[in-house]
Amino acid sequence: MPKPIYVLSGPNLNLLGTREPEIYGHQTLEDVRKACEARAASLGREVVFRQSNHEGELIDWIQEARDKASALVINPAGYGHTSIAILDALKAAGVPVVECHLSNPAAREPFRRRTYVALAATGVVSGFGLASYELAVEAAAGLTR
């Protein structure tokens, strides 16, 4: 079995289902986890699924992925627009990176239209709600074949 795909989610995503459902939908983070695991399993893969509201913890997991993951899917949430430290960690990760967003940041407030993470990502999947994560897992798996 190949190394797992790490799926990391940033701040406030633990509130999925209740936080601005008109933007982020009604699915919970647990629903997202189950969908990612199912998509990965259908591809003969596994995921390590984690969420944190803490930038340093996300960076620790990105660094861990250097040795333990085949690829990395990350929804950086608000850190995508602010964290050069996460960008630097992703650039050093040495594995394919797929940036993922539930909503379409390009169609939202001007400050959300660019992310630092995109500078390190092989590709970006956004705007498809929970399916963005599933598509990102599929893309990550494809990048490691």
Secondary structure by P-SEA (a helix, b strand, c coil): cccbbbbbbcccccccccccccccccccaaaaaaaaaaaaaaacccccccccccaaaaaaaaaaacccccbbbbcccccccccaaaaaaaaacccbbbbbbcccccccccccccccccccccccccccaaaaaaaaaaaaaaaac
